[in-house]
């Protein structure tokens, strides 16, 4: 997490790209995502009051309004042609299983 914090502090983004693979070694991917999101939100919450004070709101509001207005309120269901190749590996990792097949050796 220290390296992820350094990357985020230097570039302003990218902490999850460093933290997720490392946390996935200890936790399953869903838990690693939750830890990464909570840490990222905690950091952003500390910066938000200061950023709100120095923001130039006449510039910020139009930049925020555009994406807010054009983002669909109900997400569309992706096409099966897009989701079919991705679904099996994603569901396998989501259940905490590895991508390797189990060995066929008999257990005593």
C-alpha positions as CSV (number, residue, x, y, z in Angstrom):
1,X,0.0,0.0,0.0
2,X,3.0,2.3,0.6
3,X,4.1,2.0,-3.1
4,X,0.5,2.5,-4.2
5,X,0.3,5.7,-2.1
6,X,3.6,7.0,-3.6
7,X,2.3,6.3,-7.1
8,X,-1.0,8.1,-6.4
9,X,0.8,11.0,-4.7
10,X,3.2,11.5,-7.6
11,X,0.8,11.0,-10.6
12,X,-2.6,11.7,-9.0
13,X,-3.9,8.3,-10.1
14,X,-2.8,4.7,-10.5
15,X,-2.9,3.6,-6.9
16,X,-5.3,0.8,-7.7
17,X,-3.1,-0.5,-10.5
18,X,-0.4,-1.1,-7.9
19,X,-2.5,-2.1,-5.0
20,X,-4.9,-4.6,-6.6
21,X,-2.4,-7.2,-7.8
22,X,-0.6,-7.1,-4.5
23,X,-3.7,-7.2,-2.4
24,X,-5.0,-10.1,-4.5
25,X,-2.2,-12.2,-3.3
26,X,-3.5,-11.9,0.2
27,X,-7.3,-11.4,-0.3
28,X,-9.7,-12.6,-2.9
29,X,-10.2,-10.0,-5.7
30,X,-13.6,-8.8,-4.3
31,X,-12.1,-8.1,-0.9
32,X,-9.0,-6.5,-2.5
33,X,-11.3,-4.2,-4.5
34,X,-13.2,-3.2,-1.4
35,X,-9.9,-2.4,0.5
36,X,-8.6,-0.4,-2.5
37,X,-11.9,1.6,-2.8
38,X,-12.1,2.4,0.9
39,X,-8.5,3.6,1.0
40,X,-9.0,5.7,-2.1
41,X,-12.2,7.2,-0.9
42,X,-10.6,8.0,2.5
43,X,-7.8,9.8,0.7
44,X,-10.2,11.7,-1.5
45,X,-12.4,12.7,1.4
46,X,-9.4,14.4,3.1
47,X,-8.5,16.4,0.0
48,X,-12.1,17.4,-0.9
49,X,-12.7,20.3,1.6
50,X,-9.5,22.1,0.6
51,X,-10.1,21.5,-3.1
52,X,-13.6,22.9,-2.8
53,X,-12.3,26.1,-1.3
54,X,-9.8,26.8,-4.0
55,X,-11.9,25.5,-7.0
56,X,-12.9,28.1,-9.6
57,X,-16.6,27.1,-9.6
58,X,-17.6,29.0,-12.8
59,X,-15.2,26.6,-14.7
60,X,-15.9,23.5,-12.6
61,X,-19.8,23.4,-12.8
62,X,-20.0,23.2,-16.7
63,X,-17.3,20.5,-16.7
64,X,-19.3,18.5,-14.1
65,X,-22.7,19.2,-15.7
66,X,-21.9,17.8,-19.1
67,X,-21.1,14.2,-18.0
68,X,-23.9,14.3,-15.4
69,X,-26.5,15.2,-18.1
70,X,-25.4,12.6,-20.7
71,X,-24.8,9.7,-18.4
72,X,-27.7,7.2,-18.7
73,X,-29.7,6.8,-15.6
74,X,-30.4,3.1,-16.3
75,X,-27.4,1.1,-17.4
76,X,-27.8,-0.8,-20.6
77,X,-27.3,-4.5,-20.7
78,X,-24.1,-5.3,-22.7
79,X,-24.4,-7.4,-25.8
80,X,-23.8,-11.2,-25.3
81,X,-21.1,-11.0,-28.0
82,X,-19.1,-8.7,-25.6
83,X,-19.9,-10.5,-22.3
84,X,-19.7,-14.2,-23.4
85,X,-15.9,-14.4,-23.8
86,X,-15.3,-12.4,-20.6
87,X,-17.9,-14.0,-18.3
88,X,-16.2,-17.4,-17.5
89,X,-12.8,-16.1,-16.3
90,X,-14.4,-13.2,-14.4
91,X,-16.9,-15.4,-12.6
92,X,-14.1,-17.9,-11.8
93,X,-12.0,-15.1,-10.2
94,X,-15.0,-13.6,-8.5
95,X,-15.5,-16.8,-6.6
96,X,-12.0,-16.8,-5.3
97,X,-10.7,-19.6,-7.5
98,X,-7.5,-19.6,-9.3
99,X,-7.3,-19.8,-13.1
100,X,-5.4,-23.1,-12.9
101,X,-7.1,-26.4,-13.2
102,X,-7.1,-28.7,-10.2
103,X,-4.6,-31.5,-10.3
104,X,-5.9,-35.0,-11.2
105,X,-3.9,-36.8,-8.6
106,X,-6.0,-38.9,-6.4
107,X,-6.1,-38.0,-2.7
108,X,-5.5,-40.6,-0.1
